[in-house]
């Protein structure tokens, strides 16, 4: 039976994700999809809500790496169900380089963005977490990236984000856009971070990148 826009209950999915129960999260995801719920809603109203709640717990006092790893596995299983990678083409609609910068080991949000972009036909080079800025800039040059995407869950990463454009400029990559996202970064304006765009959600960032990759569609 198809569900109405207003009657979707994501609480079971959110609870399963936060408990790190990947089998239950996968089953609930399949139930929602069978009921006609769009992948975008499952991500923004399910996965991202769960991550926001996890973010709230990630203080110094409550930091629990095992919990984050279990939730990360559950999130990854659901994202793969919604956006199976398959075999990446040699060249997608555009190439983006994505990373969580050095000093931040959280990669849940980054992984969701990567999977969403792959699902939209882009080529995404994932440098993982705890990535030095120079490694990011070198990859952007090597891969001829249209943009670099940086994710940050914790506030100490902010000063590093501010230096990304400098590292790109040093390699003659002034035209490469920088997009930031994640709990710590989306609290700040682009000017505060020295970036081109701050994404509120994975799909908000994807829409910006859609516009960036298809300039002929701009007014």
N, C-alpha and C positions, 0 to 999 in steps of 0.2 A: 504494500500500500504506500502510495506517495504521501509525503508529509507536507503540511503547509509551511510557509516561510516563518510563521510565528510560533509554531508548535515544536520546533526542534529542541531537544534537551541534550546538551553536551556534557552533563554532569558525570555520567558513567565513564565517558572517555577521559575526561579531565582527572577523575579519581584514579582510573587505571594507570594513566601516565604518571601521576605524582607518586603512585605506589611502586612504580617501576615494573608493572605487570604487563609485559609486552604481548603476551598471548591474549589477555583480556582486551588490551587496547586495540589489537589487530581485529579481534572479533567484533568489537563495537564499531570500529571504522567500517568494516564490511557491512554491518547492519545499517549504518547511516547511508552509505553509498547505495545500498539496495533500496533504501527508502527515498532515494532521489536527492539527497543532500549533496551539493556541489563540493568538490575538493577544496575550493577556496574558502568556503565557510568552515569546513572541518579544520583547516589550518588556522584561520584567524579567530574562530570562536571556540576552538578546542585546544589545539596544540599551543598557540601563542598565549592563551589564558593560563594554561598549565605552566608554561615557562615563566610568565610574569609572577605567578605565585611562588615558583621555585626561586626566582630572582630575589623575592622579598626575604627569603630565608637565608640567602647566601651572604650573611654578615660574617665578620671574623669569628664571632662566638658560635655561630651555627653552621659554619662551613663543614660539609660532609661530602668528601670526594666520592665515596661509594654510592651515596644517594644520587649524586649528580650523574654518575656513570650508569646507574640502573635506569634513571629517567631518560638519559640520552639514548640508551638502547631501545627503549620503548618508543621514543619519538622517531628514531631512525627507521624502525620497523614500519611505523604508520606512514611516514613520508615516502618510503620506498613503495608501499602499497598504492599510495595516491599518485606518485610520479616515478614509475619504474625507470631506471636509468637506461637499461638496454645497452646497446653498443653506441658509444658517442661517435658522431660523424667526424670526419677529418676537420671539418670547419662548419660551425653553426652560423646562426644569424649574425652573431658578433661574439667576440671573446672577452670574457671578464676574468680578472684574477681576484680571488677572495681569500681572506685570512683573518684569524684572530691574532692580534699583535702580541709581541713578546711581553711576558709578564701576566698574561691572561690565559688560563688553561680551559676556559669554558667555550664549547663549540656547538652547543645545541642550536642557537639561533642561526649561526653560520651554516650549519648543515641544512636547515630548512630552506634558507635562501638559495643555497646551491641546488637543491632538488627542484625547487619551484622554477628556477631559471633553466635548468636542464629540460624540465617538462615543457617549457615554452620554446625550446629549440635553440637555446644558446649554448656556446661552448664555454665551460666554466673550469678554470684551473684552480684547484683547491690546494692552498699551501698549508692547510691545517691550522693548529693553534700554536701559541707561543712563538710567533713568526717575527724575526727581526725586520725592521723597516727596509734595510738594504736588500734583503732577500725578496721582499715584496716588489721593490722598484726594479730589481734585476729581472724578475719574472714578467713584469709588465712590459719591459723592453723586449725581452726574448719572445714573448707570446704575441706581441703586437696588440696588446689589450686596448679596448675602447674605454674601459673604466677599471678601477680597483675598488674593491669593497672591503671595508674593515668593520669587524664586529667587536663590541666591548661590553662585557657584563659588569666590570668593576671600575670604579672611578679613577684609580691610579693609572689607568691606561690612557687617560685623556691627553696628557702632555705628549705622548708618542704620536697620537693621531694628528696632532697639530704639525708634526714634522714630515708627514707623508708627502705633501705637495713639494716640499723642499727637495726631498730625495728624488722625486720624479723630475723636477725641474733640472736637477744636476745631470740627468741623463738625457735632457732635451725632450722630455715628455710633458711639456706644458699643456698639451691638448688632451691628456688622459684625465678623465673625471675621477673624483674621489667621492665615494658614497659611504656614509657611516650609519651604523645601526646597532641595536642592542640596548639593554636597560640603562647602562651608564651614559651612553652617547646620545640617546634620543631625548634626554632632558635638556640638551644644549642646542643652540642655534648653529647653522652652518658657519657663520662668521666666528663663533666662539671656538669652533674646532678646526677652522681653516680647511673646510671641505666644500664640495659643490652641493651636496644634498644630505639631509639627515632623514632616514626612513623611519616611519612610525611602526610599520609592520613589514613582513616579507613581501606581501603583495603591493604595498605602497612603494617599496623600493623597486620591485619588478616593473611597475607602471612607469616610474621615472626612467628606468633603463630602456623600456620600450620606446619612449619618446627620444631618448638619447641615440638609440640605435637606428631610428628611422626619422632623421631630421627633415626629410621631405614631407612628413606628415604634420610638421609643426606649422602653425599659421604664419 
